[in-house]
């Protein structure tokens, strides 16, 4: 097996991109208010939970790193192929695992669409960035 080269600058940029997409996606301008209501989260809780940003960066970094690792292993060299891999990650791992909260915990389907929509946009964008 050949050694996979990871471009750490792209991983760092992808991590920032993922956080930026999440910031706007869950902002009051887009889906923030609906998400807070459906997830039963208060503004007070959001303001008090400052460590969530640190955890978000860590999770984003791990996600981007593994997407870069798989794209490197697959030999992805185009934006469209990278976007396709991001879509496949979303469909195969994110959408299938997050739907269980709708099935078993009876969470609102709209909440599923908000959360998985963010991950779809993020993984497709980051996949394209890595593939470029």
N, C-alpha and C positions, 0 to 999 in steps of 0.2 A: 504494500500500500504506500502510495506516495505521500509526502508531507504536504499538508494544506497550509497555504499562506493566508494569514488573517491580516487585513489592513486595519490596524487599530484606530487610525484617524477616521475611517469610514464607520467603524463601530461606535466611536465617540459621537460622530455627527448623527448617526442613526439613533443613538440613545437620546440625544437632544431633540431630534425630529419626533420621536415617539412621545416624548414628554410634551412638546409643543402641540402636537395633534390632540393629545388628551386634554391639555389645558383649554383649547378652544372647543373641543367636542363637548366637554362637561361644563362649559361656562354657561352663564345665564343667557348669553346670546343665542346659544344653540339648544343643547339638551339638558343643561344643568338643573333647571327647575323641575322638569319632568322626572329626571333621574332621581333627584332628592326625594320627591314625593313617592315614587314607585319603590325606591330602595328603603324608604322610611328612615332617612338621614336628615338631621336638623342642621341648620347653618351653624349653630353653636358647636355641635360636634365637629363639623368640618374645620372651624376656626381653631378648636382646641387640639385637633389631631395633626400637629405640625410635623410629626415624624413620618407621616404618610408620604411626604415628598421624598424623603431619603429612601424609604422602601420602594417607592415608585421608580426612582433612578436605578436602584439595584435590579429590580425586576426588568426594567427596560433594557439595561445593559446585558443581562443574561439572555433575554429574548433576541436582541440584535446579534449578540455573539453567536448563538446557536444557528440563527438564520444565515449568518456569514459563513459559519463552518459548513453547513449543508450545501450552500451555494458553491462554496469552494470545492467541496467533495464532488458535486455534480458537474463542475466545470462551467458554471453559468458566467457568461460574458456579455449579455445584453440586458438592457432595461426590461424589455418585455418578458424575457425568460425569468428574470429575477422577480418580476411582478407575479408571474404565474406560480412560482415557487411560494411566494408569500400567500397567494390565494389558496394554494394547496395546504399550507400550514394551517391557515384559518379554517378551511373546510374540514380537514382531517383531525385537527386537534382542538381548536378553540370552539367552533360551533358545536361539535359533537359532545364536548365535555360541559359546556355551559347550558346546553338544552336540558341537562338533567335537573337543574334547579327549577325549571318550568314543570318538568314531568313529576318529580318526586317532592319538591318543596312547595309546589303550586305558586311559584313566583309569577308575576305578570309577564305575559309574552312580550309586551311592549318594552319591559325592562331588558329582556333578552335581546331584542332588536337594537336597543340603545348600546348596550355593552358589547355585543358582538359586531355591531356596525363600526364602532370605534376600532376594534381589533382588526376588522377587515381592512379598513382604510389604512391603518397604521402598518400592518404587515405587507400590504401591496406596495405602499410608498417606500418602506424600508427595503423590501425585496428588490424594488427597482433601483434604489440608491446603491445597494450592494452590487447589483448586477452591472451597473454602469461602468 
